[in-house]
């Protein structure tokens, strides 16, 4: 019975890698049936991608989330001035009461790392859903890609601004940023295990050094109590009314939204979290618990650091130093490290900040490596090699190079796009969990998540209005993904799309009824299922192809459910209708399905199938367009072309007759 489940030959898998480079490049790539290529290397590939404890994976996402401490306090001080601590408290409240509950629910409902995109995909079926997913993937690509380039650019800025930096480094920010991105790509070419180990080391060192700076800063605030009273007096002189202070804190909140980055990535890397022994693919409860611990712990650590750092930087750093050209611009905690702990410790802090900002792109790279293979190949909108890790690493590294060169490694120029990508994904996540709670009739949770969705929607709109360059950059990513996706879909149109084929008992009896062959099948449109239609179709096939009266032909019908899908498992069911024997298949298209079933029947029975068509009426170009987008249209020639691509040996290729 195992051969009855055998997937058909896949033309994209027919040519095996011949050289050692290709062998290494495509190592571990699954075929459409889910099997990995290059069995000899499977053990090592599995070892490299072995799931890790949740706290280690937290460090992988934390290199993005925690690294914002390198610049977030300075951004808050520059945007909110004296109100910076209050604005940071608003940010922390939104984090703990809004983003954290939203993404804990997202993790529960998409434990394989699909994120909120998969939750929303289910609400919009067919092509509308696919286009919506492509748009969200565009924003995700904006978020993750700009995370890589912006963080590397900020790391190069920290390196150049260090007092011990050699003179030759000044003006070389682009070259330094490209070198950092290349280093990140090399780490991921080695594997996820190496990336996680590096992340654990960097996050541990960075948080420890930040804790030292914060404790020393709080000590100086306590010993110089006048800085607190001076701040309070100045705050009341500027604004007076506490309600005005809160209002200003709410208004500047969108400018602090970068402090929310990391949640979407935390869900995207869930497959890297080690679950419990009793976890199943359908119900990985242990992995979900690990993801909840990851999200909660990261949010609590970051919230504590954000609140403490906003107070000490506001109290201890003169306002002028936050302005452009000031020593604390974009590096407030580094300023305090040099000021109170000396240049030696300050340099150590700078090195740690540079390292974690460089590796902040690791969580983004991990997110991209999880999202792209999960959606685009399944939609037929990416080449089959995008299921492999290493080609994607090289592709994303090349795109990061291009973005860095275009923006000249300017952190400020990329900030708008970064915030836009982060906020759109968080808004979509909050909307997704709101709709999920509504479907389950959880009234209180629906209202709570709905309020969070309104907050994120307001924040997103405010950010887009203030920095429209972000939405323009995101639109370019979306346009690029849509164009490349549809070009790939058209190029892959003549591939076999069935991942598995199974025939029920009745279908097996129909195909096994003839011991000597050939097996004759007549393609029939399922919408015309009357007895006269079957009789007319049989008589036409007999006359047009000179078939004997007792040809014992089967009818085969393909019912198109959702033509926007690409790959699919097929179930061939045998049915009796009006005295005729019919093979019925539900699929996403007609010709590719017919070709796959013909090849499967040939392999199972050892007999040669013959299929009989009538020519399709109408303009052939219009019919081909119908096939590309609706799975129907120019059936006979496309079926023959799919068979030709799948089976190069003409003597083993099922016959296609058209009359």
Phi, psi and omega in degrees: 000342184295326180293336179290342179263001186295131178289153179290165176298137180252119182299332180288341181257004187291323183265106181284148178301133186262327184260165180294327179295314178296321178302315179290319185296319185261013182302131177083003182285125178283152171275176182303338178276358176096000180276146179275147176284165170057067185306330182296335183257004188297322183297314181294320179297317180296323179297319182293333184251025180292132179301152184239168176299152186300325183288332175289318177294328175300323178294326178296316176284333183290337178298334173276307186296307184289333183295341179295345174299338179294334183224344185300314180301323179290321177297316180297316180295321181289323183280321188250346180063231181297337183275003184308313179299320179293319178297323178292323177296322175298316179300316180295321178298317178295324179296308187281326184262345182242291186297317183297309178299323180299311185282338171297321178288320177301317179298323180292327186262352177220067187289353178264012174088011181291330179075193183293339180300317180293323179297320180282332179300323182294337182279339182235092182283174176061207188295328177300317178294320180296316180295322178296317179296319178299321178295315179295323176296328176296317177292322177297318178297322177299311180301305186290318183292317179291331173303315180297311186284320181292316181295319178295322178294320179293323177298318179294325177295318177298322181295317182292325185278353177295137183298338180266002182295134179294155185298326184295341181286336182293130182086001181251028184301320182296313181297319179296317180297317178298321179295319179295318179295319178298319178298321178296317178299321180297320179299316183284337172293334176286323178137165182295326183300315179295320181298317181292320179298318177296319181297318179301315181296314183292317181294317179301313180294318183295315180294323179296314179295322177294322178298320178297314180297316181295315180298315179296320178297316178296324177298316180292325176296318180292323182280340177241066187302337183297337181294328179288313180294323177299318179296316183295319178297314180296323180295316180290326177293323181285320189237329174074287185280128178302327179295325177294319178300314180296320179299318178295319178300321178291322182291323182274355182306316180304330180288342180262008189296342178299337178289357179262357184294148176118337183290314180298322178293324179301325177282322184298328183265015179306324179300343179277353183274130178288130179267198178264160181302330183268009176294145171240166180297326180281325183227075179276070186300321180295319178295321179296317178298319177298320178295321177298317178297318179302307184296316183292314181297315180298317181295319180292316179299312183294320180299316179299314180294320182296314181296312181297316182292327179293323179290310186291324179290323178291319183286324193256346184250127177300142184302326183295333182288343179278343182289166179304130182091347179285158184290340180258004181294113180076002184207056186296312181292327175295323177300313180294323179300316179288322185292315189253343183241003176090163183291333179294309177295319179301321178292320176299319177296318179299316180298317178297318180294316178300316182295315183286327175294320175301313185275359176300331177293347181295317179294324177294316178299318179298319178297316179296319181293339177271318187286312186300309179294339183283335185245301192298312178299324179295328177278356186074017188251026175202150177299158183297333182290349178288356173281346179269149185285312190295318176300323179293321178301314179297319180296311182294324177296319179295319178295320178297322174302312182298314180299318180298317180293318180298316182268002178054037178056033180271115182296314183298321182294334182264350185299320181296316180295321179298310181296321180297314179298316180299312187289322178296317179295321180290324176295315179296323178295317180293324177293319181299315181288330175297313179294325178297315178296323179294318179299327181269007177058041176263088191299311182297315180293326178298315179294318181295311179294327177297320177296320177296320179298322178295319179298313181291325178296315177300315181298318180296313181297316180299319179294319181294320179295317183285323183230075182295344179298332180296315181290330178292318178294318178298321179298325178293320176296316180298313180300317179299316180295317181296314181297311180296322182296312182288327175297319178294321180298317180293318181295328182266012186299330186261018174277155166291139185245354182283127177275323174215153174229132176230138177249133178285176187298320181294318179296322178296321178296318179300313185283338181269358184293333181256114184281335190253337180082178355286167175266113184262131180228141180248121178290130185225142179279122186295340181289341181248083190251017179286157183300322180295323181294318178297316182296316180297319181296320179293316180296320179296316180298321180293318182287314185290331185243009177056045179278147176292158182297324181264042184290346175059041185284148173260152169262144175233130184233134177246120178262116182276118180268299181224101185290347180283340176289160181241293179271148184196148169277141184246140172240118179264119183248136176267134182219149173260126177226119175054033180085001178254151178265129188231133169262122184244134181226132171266130184205184180260355178198167184266300190296317180296324179292317178300316180298316181297318181293320178300313179296322180295315179297320176301315183290325183284317186267337186077007180252156183272120176282145172237132180238142187240129181238164161256151176296141178281132178284153175107175181294127183297327179292317178296321179293323177294322177297321177298322178294317184297323187252338184236000175077006180231182176119247185277078192286307189299305181295327180290320177301316179296321181292320178298318178297320180297319178292323186280327184234098182290337181277108185296333180288343180251006184272128176305147185275140176242121180245134180230131179221000000 
